[in-house]
Amino acid sequence: MKHYDPTGGIDNTRRLTGKHETASYKTFSSGVASRNVSIRIPRQVDEEQCGYLEDRRPAANCDPYAVTNILVKTICLNS
């Protein structure tokens, strides 16, 4: 989470409370067409079994390069 906002995770701790259509920063969750999860799977993607996922954790002021870097490292490179 520290890579998902420029304050090292402090902003996300305040934002991701689990209330107001956000997931809690303390737990990972995913779901179809749900706005209160970490990773949202659009309904059409679930039906067609292909498409994109929405990572709802990065703050609006995140560095997109830092977020992409950490996603690739953890998902693709397993590091």
C-alpha positions in Angstrom: 0.0 0.0 0.0 2.9 2.4 0.5 3.4 2.5 -3.2 -0.2 3.5 -3.9 0.0 7.1 -2.7 2.8 9.7 -2.5 2.6 9.9 1.3 3.8 6.3 1.7 0.3 4.9 2.5 -0.9 7.5 4.9 -3.6 8.9 2.5 -4.9 5.4 1.7 -5.1 4.5 5.4 -7.5 7.5 5.8 -9.4 6.8 2.5 -9.7 3.0 2.6 -11.9 2.6 5.7 -14.3 0.0 4.3 -17.1 2.6 4.4 -18.5 4.8 1.6 -17.9 2.3 -1.2 -14.3 1.5 -0.4 -12.6 -1.6 0.8 -10.6 -1.7 4.0 -6.9 -1.3 3.5 -6.4 -4.1 6.1 -7.8 -6.9 3.9 -7.8 -7.8 0.2 -11.1 -8.5 -1.5 -12.4 -8.9 -5.0 -15.9 -9.1 -6.5 -18.1 -8.7 -9.5 -19.7 -5.3 -10.0 -19.0 -4.4 -6.4 -17.7 -1.0 -5.4 -16.6 -1.9 -1.9 -13.8 -4.3 -2.9 -10.0 -4.0 -3.5 -10.3 -5.4 -7.1 -13.5 -4.9 -9.0 -14.4 -7.2 -11.8 -16.9 -5.5 -14.2 -20.1 -7.6 -14.8 -19.5 -7.9 -18.6 -15.9 -9.2 -17.9 -17.4 -11.8 -15.6 -19.9 -12.9 -18.2 -17.5 -13.0 -21.1 -14.6 -14.3 -19.0 -12.2 -11.8 -20.5 -11.4 -8.1 -20.2 -10.0 -5.9 -17.5 -9.9 -5.6 -13.7 -10.1 -2.4 -11.7 -7.6 -2.0 -8.9 -9.5 0.4 -6.6 -6.7 0.9 -4.1 -4.4 3.6 -5.7 -5.2 7.1 -4.6 -6.0 9.7 -7.3 -2.7 11.4 -6.6 -0.6 8.2 -7.0 2.4 8.0 -9.3 1.1 5.7 -12.1 4.6 4.5 -12.9 5.2 3.4 -9.3 1.9 1.6 -9.1 2.5 -0.2 -12.5 6.0 -1.1 -11.3 4.8 -2.7 -8.1 1.9 -4.5 -9.9 4.3 -6.0 -12.5 6.8 -7.0 -9.8 4.2 -8.7 -7.6 1.9 -10.2 -10.3 4.2 -11.0 -13.3 7.6 -11.4 -11.7 6.6 -12.9 -8.4 9.0 -10.8 -6.4 
